[in-house]
Amino acid sequence: MLIDAHQHFWRPDRGDYGWLPPDLAPIHRDFGPADLRPLIEAAGIAGTILVQAAPTLAETRHLLDLADAAPEVAGVVGWVDLEAADAPATLRRLALHARFKGVRPMLQDLPDPAWVLRPSLDAAIAELVDLGLRFDALVRLAQLPAIRELARRHPSLKIVLDHGGKPPIAARGWRPWADEVAALAAETGAFVKLSGLSTEAEPGAGAEAIAPYVRHLLEAFGPDRVMWGSDWPVLLLASDYAGWLALARSLVPQAAHAAVFGGTAARFYDIGRGPG
């Protein structure tokens, strides 16, 4: 079963997508299930993970409503204020929805790179663990050490690193990103998404620019902890759905395809089996 482990829907008129200004013309419009469906049908994708793109609880509820009407959405990763006193209760309510799979705080936008380690989050993190929910880590280089420490403190927390930890592909950078993701892989049980790499590269970059980063992630985590995602429609700033899928398939060894393009995501997100 082929799975897209990372895609988005949004409606700019809802007003909570602060990162999406009108000058991002290719993606500053409504995107919903009807836009994605022909793309995943053509690609043979059986299910997707729908991920939040705004830091509001209204966004989470909006995505769950969309999922109710879109059977191809196998799971939703939403947003919850993890510092709020009622965060554990909010997580328990959301977990009643069979397709609510976890949360994604937008860590890359926060000024404190160690925010995720604040004691004020402890109750919410404990509730995530108790409920068997997942933690999508949207980070840049500065936050990678904190994600490694979070995984050490909470070894039962199911963590996945979004977009390969955003490697500096356009700048042809390597270290310290390569060392940080290797340490995360070696010292914790975290997973990683093979997503968002086209938009981290220079415009028009091809396989030769992205290949070393894909290879490093596969070597560090192993295919059983790597999952492919489209990051559509952000992807449209650099490529298209079929193009990124074809490029990723060409960069991942054939023996790893079953895991990377479906098996890992199905296991990590317990697709079809609720949040547990």
LOVOFI-378611 format. One record per residue: x, y, z of N, C-alpha, C in turn; residue in three letters. Coordinates in nm, 3 decimals. Example, Ala and Ser with C-alpha at 12.3 -4.5 7.8 and 13.67 -1.06 7.14 Angstrom:
2
1.319; -0.569; 0.780; 1.230; -0.450; 0.780; 1.320; -0.330; 0.780; ala
1.285; -0.225; 0.708; 1.367; -0.106; 0.714; 1.290; 0.003; 0.787; ser
//
This chain:
276
0.084; -0.119; 0.000; 0.000; 0.000; 0.000; 0.087; 0.125; 0.000; met
0.070; 0.212; -0.099; 0.145; 0.336; -0.106; 0.077; 0.442; -0.020; leu
0.158; 0.514; 0.057; 0.106; 0.615; 0.149; 0.186; 0.743; 0.133; ile
0.116; 0.854; 0.126; 0.178; 0.985; 0.132; 0.174; 1.029; 0.278; asp
0.290; 1.033; 0.343; 0.295; 1.056; 0.487; 0.292; 1.202; 0.526; ala
0.275; 1.294; 0.429; 0.278; 1.436; 0.467; 0.218; 1.522; 0.357; his
0.094; 1.568; 0.378; 0.032; 1.663; 0.284; -0.057; 1.758; 0.363; gln
-0.098; 1.866; 0.296; -0.175; 1.971; 0.362; -0.300; 2.005; 0.280; his
-0.399; 2.059; 0.349; -0.510; 2.133; 0.289; -0.517; 2.266; 0.362; phe
-0.562; 2.371; 0.290; -0.586; 2.497; 0.360; -0.682; 2.585; 0.282; trp
-0.734; 2.683; 0.357; -0.821; 2.785; 0.302; -0.773; 2.918; 0.358; arg
-0.701; 2.999; 0.278; -0.642; 3.122; 0.330; -0.742; 3.217; 0.394; pro
-0.868; 3.214; 0.350; -0.964; 3.309; 0.408; -0.999; 3.276; 0.553; asp
-0.953; 3.161; 0.603; -0.973; 3.130; 0.744; -0.888; 3.221; 0.834; arg
-0.777; 3.273; 0.779; -0.704; 3.379; 0.847; -0.599; 3.336; 0.947; gly
-0.566; 3.207; 0.957; -0.467; 3.167; 1.056; -0.339; 3.111; 0.996; asp
-0.317; 3.137; 0.867; -0.194; 3.091; 0.800; -0.099; 3.210; 0.783; tyr
-0.037; 3.251; 0.893; 0.048; 3.369; 0.890; 0.168; 3.358; 0.799; gly
0.210; 3.237; 0.770; 0.328; 3.213; 0.687; 0.296; 3.215; 0.537; trp
0.168; 3.232; 0.501; 0.123; 3.215; 0.363; 0.076; 3.349; 0.306; leu
0.170; 3.439; 0.271; 0.130; 3.570; 0.217; 0.086; 3.558; 0.071; pro
0.013; 3.659; 0.022; -0.036; 3.655; -0.117; 0.075; 3.644; -0.220; pro
0.197; 3.689; -0.188; 0.302; 3.682; -0.289; 0.353; 3.540; -0.314; asp
0.310; 3.443; -0.232; 0.336; 3.303; -0.265; 0.224; 3.254; -0.357; leu
0.218; 3.318; -0.472; 0.104; 3.301; -0.562; 0.072; 3.156; -0.599; ala
0.173; 3.068; -0.624; 0.137; 2.931; -0.664; 0.059; 2.853; -0.560; pro
0.070; 2.894; -0.434; 0.001; 2.817; -0.330; -0.094; 2.901; -0.247; ile
-0.109; 3.030; -0.280; -0.200; 3.116; -0.203; -0.341; 3.106; -0.263; his
-0.402; 2.992; -0.240; -0.540; 2.967; -0.279; -0.589; 2.848; -0.200; arg
-0.717; 2.818; -0.212; -0.772; 2.702; -0.143; -0.717; 2.573; -0.202; asp
-0.683; 2.481; -0.112; -0.646; 2.345; -0.153; -0.725; 2.248; -0.065; phe
-0.795; 2.156; -0.130; -0.875; 2.061; -0.056; -0.870; 1.923; -0.120; gly
-0.950; 1.831; -0.068; -0.948; 1.694; -0.118; -0.971; 1.681; -0.268; pro
-1.056; 1.765; -0.324; -1.084; 1.754; -0.467; -0.963; 1.790; -0.553; ala
-0.873; 1.872; -0.498; -0.751; 1.907; -0.570; -0.648; 1.794; -0.566; asp
-0.641; 1.727; -0.453; -0.540; 1.623; -0.434; -0.582; 1.489; -0.494; leu
-0.711; 1.462; -0.492; -0.758; 1.327; -0.528; -0.709; 1.279; -0.664; arg
-0.718; 1.359; -0.770; -0.670; 1.306; -0.899; -0.520; 1.280; -0.900; pro
-0.444; 1.355; -0.819; -0.299; 1.335; -0.815; -0.264; 1.202; -0.748; leu
-0.330; 1.173; -0.635; -0.296; 1.048; -0.567; -0.354; 0.928; -0.640; ile
-0.467; 0.947; -0.708; -0.522; 0.836; -0.787; -0.428; 0.801; -0.901; glu
-0.373; 0.902; -0.966; -0.280; 0.877; -1.077; -0.152; 0.811; -1.028; ala
-0.113; 0.843; -0.903; 0.010; 0.787; -0.848; -0.010; 0.654; -0.779; ala
-0.134; 0.612; -0.762; -0.162; 0.486; -0.693; -0.148; 0.495; -0.543; gly
-0.164; 0.616; -0.487; -0.154; 0.636; -0.342; -0.285; 0.595; -0.277; ile
-0.277; 0.508; -0.178; -0.398; 0.455; -0.114; -0.446; 0.541; 0.001; ala
-0.356; 0.617; 0.065; -0.395; 0.697; 0.180; -0.291; 0.803; 0.209; gly
-0.333; 0.906; 0.282; -0.244; 1.016; 0.314; -0.250; 1.050; 0.462; thr
-0.146; 1.119; 0.508; -0.146; 1.181; 0.640; -0.160; 1.331; 0.619; ile
-0.268; 1.387; 0.668; -0.300; 1.529; 0.655; -0.243; 1.602; 0.776; leu
-0.155; 1.700; 0.751; -0.079; 1.766; 0.858; -0.118; 1.913; 0.868; val
-0.126; 1.962; 0.990; -0.165; 2.101; 1.014; -0.069; 2.198; 0.946; gln
-0.123; 2.317; 0.913; -0.041; 2.423; 0.855; -0.065; 2.556; 0.925; ala
-0.141; 2.555; 1.034; -0.167; 2.675; 1.112; -0.166; 2.639; 1.260; ala
-0.113; 2.725; 1.347; -0.101; 2.693; 1.490; -0.226; 2.729; 1.569; pro
-0.338; 2.669; 1.532; -0.464; 2.694; 1.601; -0.541; 2.563; 1.618; thr
-0.620; 2.558; 1.723; -0.707; 2.443; 1.743; -0.817; 2.440; 1.636; leu
-0.856; 2.558; 1.587; -0.954; 2.564; 1.479; -0.903; 2.492; 1.355; ala
-0.773; 2.502; 1.328; -0.714; 2.430; 1.216; -0.730; 2.279; 1.234; glu
-0.704; 2.231; 1.355; -0.716; 2.088; 1.382; -0.858; 2.040; 1.357; thr
-0.954; 2.115; 1.406; -1.094; 2.076; 1.387; -1.134; 2.083; 1.240; arg
-1.083; 2.183; 1.170; -1.110; 2.196; 1.027; -1.057; 2.073; 0.952; his
-0.937; 2.029; 0.984; -0.878; 1.914; 0.916; -0.954; 1.785; 0.948; leu
-0.998; 1.770; 1.071; -1.075; 1.651; 1.106; -1.209; 1.650; 1.032; leu
-1.270; 1.767; 1.016; -1.394; 1.775; 0.939; -1.370; 1.735; 0.794; asp
-1.259; 1.783; 0.736; -1.226; 1.744; 0.598; -1.202; 1.593; 0.589; leu
-1.133; 1.538; 0.688; -1.104; 1.394; 0.687; -1.233; 1.312; 0.692; ala
-1.333; 1.362; 0.762; -1.460; 1.289; 0.771; -1.523; 1.270; 0.634; asp
-1.495; 1.365; 0.543; -1.555; 1.359; 0.410; -1.457; 1.311; 0.303; ala
-1.337; 1.272; 0.345; -1.233; 1.230; 0.250; -1.173; 1.099; 0.296; ala
-1.225; 0.986; 0.249; -1.176; 0.856; 0.298; -1.030; 0.831; 0.266; pro
-0.973; 0.902; 0.168; -0.831; 0.884; 0.137; -0.739; 0.939; 0.246; glu
-0.791; 1.026; 0.333; -0.712; 1.076; 0.445; -0.711; 0.969; 0.554; val
-0.597; 0.907; 0.571; -0.585; 0.797; 0.667; -0.559; 0.846; 0.808; ala
-0.510; 0.968; 0.821; -0.481; 1.020; 0.953; -0.459; 1.170; 0.948; gly
-0.481; 1.235; 1.063; -0.464; 1.379; 1.076; -0.365; 1.408; 1.188; val
-0.267; 1.491; 1.159; -0.175; 1.544; 1.260; -0.211; 1.690; 1.279; val
-0.261; 1.724; 1.396; -0.312; 1.858; 1.421; -0.220; 1.941; 1.508; gly
-0.277; 2.049; 1.559; -0.205; 2.140; 1.648; -0.284; 2.155; 1.776; trp
-0.213; 2.154; 1.889; -0.271; 2.178; 2.020; -0.173; 2.264; 2.097; val
-0.222; 2.359; 2.174; -0.136; 2.440; 2.260; -0.086; 2.351; 2.374; asp
0.033; 2.298; 2.360; 0.085; 2.200; 2.455; 0.120; 2.260; 2.589; leu
0.129; 2.394; 2.597; 0.155; 2.459; 2.725; 0.028; 2.492; 2.801; glu
-0.087; 2.480; 2.738; -0.213; 2.516; 2.803; -0.245; 2.418; 2.916; ala
-0.308; 2.469; 3.021; -0.342; 2.384; 3.135; -0.437; 2.272; 3.094; ala
-0.521; 2.299; 2.995; -0.619; 2.198; 2.953; -0.570; 2.113; 2.836; asp
-0.440; 2.120; 2.804; -0.389; 2.044; 2.689; -0.415; 1.894; 2.702; ala
-0.392; 1.831; 2.817; -0.420; 1.687; 2.825; -0.567; 1.654; 2.796; pro
-0.658; 1.736; 2.849; -0.800; 1.712; 2.825; -0.834; 1.732; 2.677; ala
-0.774; 1.833; 2.614; -0.796; 1.856; 2.472; -0.747; 1.737; 2.390; thr
-0.631; 1.686; 2.423; -0.578; 1.569; 2.352; -0.670; 1.449; 2.368; leu
-0.724; 1.430; 2.487; -0.814; 1.316; 2.509; -0.940; 1.329; 2.423; arg
-0.992; 1.452; 2.413; -1.112; 1.471; 2.330; -1.081; 1.446; 2.183; arg
-0.970; 1.500; 2.135; -0.934; 1.482; 1.995; -0.908; 1.335; 1.962; leu
-0.852; 1.262; 2.057; -0.819; 1.122; 2.034; -0.942; 1.034; 2.019; ala
-1.059; 1.087; 2.051; -1.182; 1.011; 2.028; -1.211; 0.997; 1.879; leu
-1.152; 1.086; 1.799; -1.167; 1.076; 1.653; -1.067; 0.973; 1.603; his
-1.116; 0.872; 1.533; -1.031; 0.758; 1.495; -0.913; 0.798; 1.409; ala
-0.925; 0.909; 1.336; -0.816; 0.947; 1.246; -0.727; 1.058; 1.301; arg
-0.746; 1.096; 1.425; -0.653; 1.189; 1.488; -0.530; 1.110; 1.533; phe
-0.415; 1.141; 1.474; -0.295; 1.061; 1.496; -0.188; 1.129; 1.580; lys
-0.195; 1.260; 1.597; -0.091; 1.325; 1.674; -0.091; 1.475; 1.655; gly
0.018; 1.538; 1.699; 0.027; 1.684; 1.696; 0.158; 1.728; 1.632; val
0.156; 1.853; 1.585; 0.277; 1.914; 1.532; 0.283; 2.059; 1.577; arg
0.358; 2.088; 1.684; 0.386; 2.229; 1.714; 0.481; 2.283; 1.608; pro
0.463; 2.408; 1.570; 0.545; 2.463; 1.462; 0.674; 2.518; 1.521; met
0.760; 2.425; 1.563; 0.881; 2.459; 1.638; 0.975; 2.550; 1.560; leu
0.980; 2.535; 1.428; 1.074; 2.614; 1.349; 1.045; 2.764; 1.357; gln
0.923; 2.800; 1.397; 0.885; 2.942; 1.403; 0.901; 3.002; 1.542; asp
0.940; 2.922; 1.640; 0.950; 2.970; 1.778; 1.090; 3.023; 1.806; leu
1.101; 3.135; 1.878; 1.234; 3.194; 1.901; 1.323; 3.113; 1.994; pro
1.263; 3.032; 2.083; 1.341; 2.952; 2.177; 1.365; 2.814; 2.117; asp
1.488; 2.781; 2.076; 1.512; 2.651; 2.012; 1.489; 2.533; 2.106; pro
1.485; 2.559; 2.238; 1.463; 2.452; 2.334; 1.323; 2.457; 2.394; ala
1.232; 2.525; 2.327; 1.095; 2.540; 2.379; 1.033; 2.406; 2.414; trp
1.057; 2.308; 2.333; 0.992; 2.178; 2.351; 1.034; 2.109; 2.480; val
1.141; 2.155; 2.542; 1.190; 2.096; 2.666; 1.139; 2.166; 2.791; leu
1.056; 2.268; 2.776; 1.006; 2.341; 2.892; 0.921; 2.251; 2.980; arg
0.935; 2.262; 3.113; 0.853; 2.180; 3.204; 0.703; 2.201; 3.184; pro
0.664; 2.317; 3.133; 0.522; 2.346; 3.114; 0.457; 2.255; 3.010; ser
0.538; 2.182; 2.933; 0.485; 2.088; 2.834; 0.476; 1.946; 2.887; leu
0.529; 1.921; 3.005; 0.543; 1.783; 3.052; 0.410; 1.708; 3.059; asp
0.306; 1.775; 3.108; 0.176; 1.706; 3.121; 0.121; 1.667; 2.985; ala
0.135; 1.757; 2.887; 0.085; 1.726; 2.752; 0.166; 1.615; 2.688; ala
0.298; 1.618; 2.705; 0.383; 1.512; 2.647; 0.347; 1.377; 2.709; ile
0.325; 1.376; 2.840; 0.287; 1.252; 2.907; 0.154; 1.200; 2.852; ala
0.062; 1.291; 2.823; -0.068; 1.250; 2.769; -0.052; 1.195; 2.627; glu
0.035; 1.255; 2.547; 0.062; 1.200; 2.414; 0.109; 1.056; 2.424; leu
0.200; 1.031; 2.518; 0.252; 0.896; 2.536; 0.141; 0.802; 2.580; val
0.062; 0.844; 2.678; -0.045; 0.759; 2.731; -0.148; 0.724; 2.623; asp
-0.175; 0.820; 2.534; -0.274; 0.799; 2.430; -0.218; 0.730; 2.307; leu
-0.086; 0.713; 2.303; -0.023; 0.653; 2.186; -0.022; 0.744; 2.065; gly
-0.028; 0.876; 2.088; -0.028; 0.973; 1.979; 0.115; 1.005; 1.936; leu
0.127; 1.066; 1.818; 0.259; 1.093; 1.762; 0.294; 1.241; 1.771; arg
0.424; 1.267; 1.758; 0.477; 1.403; 1.764; 0.556; 1.428; 1.637; phe
0.501; 1.511; 1.548; 0.573; 1.552; 1.427; 0.661; 1.671; 1.463; asp
0.790; 1.660; 1.436; 0.886; 1.765; 1.471; 0.920; 1.847; 1.347; ala
0.861; 1.967; 1.338; 0.891; 2.061; 1.230; 1.001; 2.153; 1.280; leu
1.123; 2.126; 1.239; 1.237; 2.197; 1.297; 1.337; 2.238; 1.189; val
1.424; 2.328; 1.230; 1.545; 2.359; 1.155; 1.664; 2.314; 1.240; arg
1.782; 2.340; 1.191; 1.903; 2.293; 1.257; 1.908; 2.330; 1.404; leu
1.869; 2.453; 1.438; 1.881; 2.500; 1.576; 1.801; 2.418; 1.674; ala
1.691; 2.356; 1.628; 1.606; 2.279; 1.720; 1.641; 2.131; 1.726; gln
1.729; 2.084; 1.640; 1.758; 1.940; 1.637; 1.813; 1.886; 1.769; leu
1.904; 1.957; 1.838; 1.949; 1.903; 1.967; 1.836; 1.888; 2.069; pro
1.740; 1.981; 2.068; 1.629; 1.970; 2.161; 1.540; 1.851; 2.129; ala
1.522; 1.820; 2.001; 1.443; 1.702; 1.964; 1.513; 1.575; 2.011; ile
1.644; 1.572; 1.999; 1.717; 1.455; 2.048; 1.700; 1.440; 2.199; arg
1.706; 1.551; 2.271; 1.688; 1.546; 2.417; 1.544; 1.508; 2.452; glu
1.447; 1.559; 2.377; 1.308; 1.522; 2.401; 1.290; 1.371; 2.386; leu
1.350; 1.314; 2.283; 1.340; 1.170; 2.261; 1.408; 1.092; 2.372; ala
1.518; 1.144; 2.424; 1.586; 1.077; 2.536; 1.500; 1.079; 2.662; arg
1.439; 1.193; 2.689; 1.357; 1.206; 2.810; 1.230; 1.124; 2.803; arg
1.177; 1.107; 2.683; 1.049; 1.038; 2.664; 1.066; 0.929; 2.558; his
1.135; 0.821; 2.592; 1.164; 0.718; 2.492; 1.041; 0.651; 2.435; pro
0.926; 0.662; 2.503; 0.803; 0.601; 2.450; 0.725; 0.696; 2.361; ser
0.769; 0.821; 2.350; 0.701; 0.917; 2.263; 0.736; 0.887; 2.118; leu
0.636; 0.876; 2.033; 0.656; 0.845; 1.892; 0.685; 0.973; 1.815; lys
0.811; 0.993; 1.778; 0.857; 1.117; 1.715; 0.896; 1.091; 1.571; ile
0.856; 1.181; 1.483; 0.904; 1.177; 1.345; 0.955; 1.316; 1.308; val
1.071; 1.319; 1.247; 1.136; 1.442; 1.202; 1.082; 1.478; 1.064; leu
1.013; 1.591; 1.055; 0.957; 1.632; 0.926; 1.067; 1.683; 0.833; asp
1.048; 1.658; 0.704; 1.130; 1.716; 0.598; 1.281; 1.693; 0.617; his
1.314; 1.576; 0.672; 1.455; 1.542; 0.690; 1.531; 1.639; 0.778; gly
1.458; 1.714; 0.864; 1.526; 1.814; 0.946; 1.572; 1.935; 0.865; gly
1.514; 1.955; 0.748; 1.540; 2.071; 0.662; 1.689; 2.091; 0.634; lys
1.751; 2.000; 0.562; 1.893; 2.014; 0.530; 1.918; 2.136; 0.442; pro
2.035; 2.198; 0.452; 2.067; 2.319; 0.375; 2.110; 2.285; 0.233; pro
2.021; 2.228; 0.155; 2.055; 2.179; 0.023; 2.093; 2.293; -0.071; ile
2.017; 2.401; -0.069; 2.044; 2.512; -0.161; 2.182; 2.572; -0.139; ala
2.226; 2.574; -0.013; 2.359; 2.628; 0.020; 2.468; 2.523; 0.009; ala
2.430; 2.402; -0.032; 2.523; 2.289; -0.040; 2.590; 2.264; 0.095; arg
2.514; 2.289; 0.201; 2.566; 2.264; 0.336; 2.554; 2.118; 0.374; gly
2.636; 2.075; 0.465; 2.633; 1.935; 0.509; 2.639; 1.927; 0.662; trp
2.753; 1.961; 0.719; 2.762; 1.965; 0.864; 2.729; 2.106; 0.913; arg
2.665; 2.117; 1.030; 2.638; 2.012; 1.130; 2.507; 1.936; 1.110; pro
2.429; 1.971; 1.004; 2.303; 1.899; 0.985; 2.324; 1.749; 0.981; trp
2.419; 1.701; 0.903; 2.439; 1.557; 0.887; 2.473; 1.491; 1.019; ala
2.555; 1.556; 1.101; 2.591; 1.500; 1.231; 2.471; 1.496; 1.325; asp
2.392; 1.602; 1.322; 2.277; 1.609; 1.413; 2.173; 1.502; 1.381; glu
2.140; 1.484; 1.253; 2.039; 1.382; 1.221; 2.094; 1.242; 1.244; val
2.222; 1.222; 1.223; 2.282; 1.091; 1.250; 2.277; 1.060; 1.399; ala
2.302; 1.162; 1.482; 2.296; 1.141; 1.627; 2.153; 1.111; 1.671; ala
2.057; 1.183; 1.613; 1.917; 1.157; 1.647; 1.880; 1.013; 1.612; leu
1.923; 0.968; 1.496; 1.891; 0.832; 1.453; 1.958; 0.728; 1.542; ala
2.085; 0.751; 1.577; 2.162; 0.652; 1.652; 2.122; 0.644; 1.799; ala
2.084; 0.758; 1.856; 2.063; 0.765; 2.001; 1.917; 0.754; 2.043; glu
1.825; 0.759; 1.948; 1.683; 0.755; 1.980; 1.610; 0.664; 1.883; thr
1.482; 0.647; 1.907; 1.399; 0.567; 1.818; 1.319; 0.652; 1.720; gly
1.359; 0.777; 1.699; 1.284; 0.868; 1.612; 1.283; 0.819; 1.468; ala
1.181; 0.859; 1.397; 1.164; 0.833; 1.255; 1.192; 0.962; 1.179; phe
1.190; 0.956; 1.045; 1.214; 1.075; 0.963; 1.129; 1.069; 0.837; val
1.088; 1.186; 0.790; 1.012; 1.195; 0.665; 1.101; 1.242; 0.551; lys
1.091; 1.169; 0.442; 1.157; 1.206; 0.318; 1.059; 1.297; 0.243; leu
1.055; 1.421; 0.288; 0.958; 1.518; 0.236; 1.022; 1.656; 0.240; ser
0.967; 1.748; 0.162; 1.012; 1.887; 0.167; 1.151; 1.913; 0.115; gly
1.216; 1.815; 0.056; 1.355; 1.835; 0.014; 1.366; 1.918; -0.113; leu
1.269; 1.908; -0.201; 1.273; 1.987; -0.324; 1.268; 2.136; -0.293; ser
1.189; 2.175; -0.194; 1.178; 2.317; -0.160; 1.296; 2.367; -0.078; thr
1.380; 2.277; -0.027; 1.503; 2.318; 0.041; 1.618; 2.332; -0.058; glu
1.598; 2.284; -0.180; 1.703; 2.290; -0.283; 1.688; 2.417; -0.367; ala
1.788; 2.445; -0.449; 1.780; 2.557; -0.542; 1.672; 2.532; -0.645; glu
1.610; 2.637; -0.697; 1.511; 2.617; -0.803; 1.569; 2.537; -0.919; pro
1.494; 2.438; -0.962; 1.537; 2.355; -1.073; 1.636; 2.247; -1.038; gly
1.671; 2.233; -0.909; 1.768; 2.131; -0.868; 1.715; 1.992; -0.901; ala
1.804; 1.905; -0.942; 1.765; 1.769; -0.978; 1.819; 1.667; -0.880; gly
1.825; 1.546; -0.927; 1.863; 1.433; -0.842; 2.001; 1.450; -0.781; ala
2.095; 1.505; -0.857; 2.232; 1.513; -0.808; 2.244; 1.603; -0.686; glu
2.158; 1.705; -0.674; 2.163; 1.796; -0.559; 2.102; 1.732; -0.434; ala
1.997; 1.655; -0.454; 1.920; 1.602; -0.341; 1.970; 1.465; -0.297; ile
2.031; 1.390; -0.387; 2.069; 1.251; -0.361; 2.154; 1.232; -0.236; ala
2.258; 1.314; -0.210; 2.340; 1.288; -0.091; 2.261; 1.296; 0.040; pro
2.161; 1.384; 0.044; 2.082; 1.402; 0.165; 1.986; 1.284; 0.184; tyr
1.926; 1.238; 0.075; 1.842; 1.120; 0.082; 1.924; 0.999; 0.127; val
2.040; 0.982; 0.067; 2.125; 0.868; 0.101; 2.164; 0.872; 0.250; arg
2.198; 0.991; 0.300; 2.238; 1.002; 0.441; 2.123; 0.967; 0.534; his
2.003; 1.014; 0.502; 1.888; 0.983; 0.587; 1.859; 0.833; 0.587; leu
1.868; 0.770; 0.472; 1.844; 0.627; 0.464; 1.950; 0.548; 0.540; leu
2.075; 0.590; 0.527; 2.183; 0.520; 0.598; 2.172; 0.540; 0.749; glu
2.132; 0.660; 0.792; 2.126; 0.690; 0.934; 2.008; 0.620; 1.002; ala
1.891; 0.629; 0.941; 1.769; 0.579; 1.005; 1.733; 0.437; 0.962; phe
1.774; 0.398; 0.841; 1.730; 0.270; 0.786; 1.590; 0.285; 0.729; gly
1.556; 0.209; 0.625; 1.426; 0.223; 0.560; 1.307; 0.205; 0.652; pro
1.321; 0.124; 0.756; 1.209; 0.100; 0.845; 1.177; 0.218; 0.936; asp
1.260; 0.324; 0.928; 1.228; 0.448; 1.002; 1.223; 0.568; 0.908; arg
1.210; 0.544; 0.780; 1.200; 0.652; 0.681; 1.068; 0.638; 0.606; val
0.997; 0.750; 0.590; 0.869; 0.748; 0.518; 0.864; 0.865; 0.420; met
0.813; 0.837; 0.300; 0.801; 0.940; 0.197; 0.676; 1.024; 0.218; trp
0.690; 1.154; 0.195; 0.575; 1.244; 0.196; 0.590; 1.346; 0.085; gly
0.477; 1.393; 0.035; 0.481; 1.489; -0.076; 0.504; 1.632; -0.031; ser
0.457; 1.668; 0.088; 0.451; 1.807; 0.133; 0.372; 1.892; 0.034; asp
0.279; 1.831; -0.036; 0.188; 1.904; -0.125; 0.089; 1.980; -0.041; trp
0.051; 2.103; -0.075; 0.088; 2.178; -0.195; 0.210; 2.270; -0.180; pro
0.277; 2.272; -0.063; 0.402; 2.349; -0.054; 0.497; 2.305; -0.166; val
0.493; 2.177; -0.197; 0.574; 2.119; -0.304; 0.567; 2.198; -0.434; leu
0.454; 2.261; -0.461; 0.432; 2.329; -0.588; 0.524; 2.449; -0.606; leu
0.588; 2.494; -0.499; 0.686; 2.602; -0.512; 0.813; 2.554; -0.583; leu
0.832; 2.421; -0.591; 0.956; 2.369; -0.650; 0.934; 2.259; -0.752; ala
0.822; 2.187; -0.743; 0.804; 2.070; -0.829; 0.655; 2.042; -0.841; ser
0.620; 1.921; -0.881; 0.481; 1.878; -0.881; 0.474; 1.739; -0.820; asp
0.352; 1.693; -0.796; 0.333; 1.568; -0.722; 0.402; 1.451; -0.791; tyr
0.371; 1.431; -0.919; 0.428; 1.317; -0.990; 0.579; 1.329; -1.003; ala
0.628; 1.451; -1.020; 0.772; 1.471; -1.036; 0.850; 1.439; -0.910; gly
0.800; 1.484; -0.794; 0.872; 1.455; -0.669; 0.864; 1.307; -0.635; trp
0.749; 1.244; -0.659; 0.738; 1.101; -0.632; 0.836; 1.023; -0.720; leu
0.843; 1.058; -0.848; 0.935; 0.988; -0.938; 1.080; 1.010; -0.897; ala
1.114; 1.133; -0.858; 1.251; 1.160; -0.816; 1.285; 1.081; -0.690; leu
1.195; 1.081; -0.594; 1.221; 1.007; -0.470; 1.237; 0.858; -0.499; ala
1.153; 0.803; -0.585; 1.164; 0.661; -0.619; 1.299; 0.630; -0.684; arg
1.349; 0.725; -0.762; 1.478; 0.702; -0.828; 1.595; 0.708; -0.730; ser
1.576; 0.778; -0.618; 1.685; 0.796; -0.521; 1.684; 0.691; -0.410; leu
1.572; 0.625; -0.392; 1.560; 0.522; -0.288; 1.584; 0.386; -0.351; val
1.675; 0.305; -0.299; 1.698; 0.172; -0.355; 1.570; 0.090; -0.362; pro
1.556; 0.012; -0.467; 1.434; -0.064; -0.489; 1.399; -0.151; -0.369; gln
1.498; -0.207; -0.304; 1.473; -0.295; -0.190; 1.408; -0.223; -0.073; ala
1.420; -0.090; -0.070; 1.363; -0.012; 0.040; 1.228; 0.049; 0.006; ala
1.180; 0.033; -0.117; 1.057; 0.099; -0.160; 0.936; 0.062; -0.076; his
0.920; -0.065; -0.046; 0.801; -0.108; 0.028; 0.791; -0.037; 0.163; ala
0.902; -0.019; 0.229; 0.902; 0.050; 0.358; 0.884; 0.200; 0.341; ala
0.968; 0.261; 0.260; 0.972; 0.407; 0.251; 0.844; 0.464; 0.191; val
0.784; 0.395; 0.096; 0.668; 0.449; 0.028; 0.536; 0.392; 0.080; phe
0.537; 0.341; 0.200; 0.411; 0.295; 0.257; 0.423; 0.223; 0.389; gly
0.508; 0.122; 0.396; 0.513; 0.038; 0.515; 0.550; 0.110; 0.642; gly
0.649; 0.198; 0.635; 0.693; 0.270; 0.754; 0.583; 0.362; 0.805; thr
0.520; 0.436; 0.715; 0.413; 0.527; 0.755; 0.294; 0.452; 0.814; ala
0.258; 0.339; 0.753; 0.146; 0.259; 0.805; 0.174; 0.212; 0.946; ala
0.297; 0.172; 0.971; 0.333; 0.124; 1.104; 0.343; 0.238; 1.204; arg
0.406; 0.346; 1.165; 0.425; 0.458; 1.258; 0.291; 0.520; 1.297; phe
0.205; 0.544; 1.200; 0.077; 0.611; 1.227; -0.036; 0.512; 1.256; tyr
-0.004; 0.383; 1.261; -0.108; 0.281; 1.287; -0.230; 0.303; 1.199; asp
-0.206; 0.315; 1.071; -0.315; 0.347; 0.980; -0.418; 0.236; 0.979; ile
-0.541; 0.277; 1.002; -0.652; 0.183; 1.006; -0.679; 0.125; 1.143; gly
-0.597; 0.166; 1.243; -0.614; 0.107; 1.375; -0.631; 0.210; 1.486; arg
-0.664; 0.335; 1.449; -0.687; 0.437; 1.550; -0.558; 0.489; 1.608; gly
-0.563; 0.565; 1.722; -0.445; 0.633; 1.772; -0.350; 0.546; 1.850; pro
-0.387; 0.426; 1.888; -0.308; 0.349; 1.983; -0.176; 0.297; 1.934; gly
//
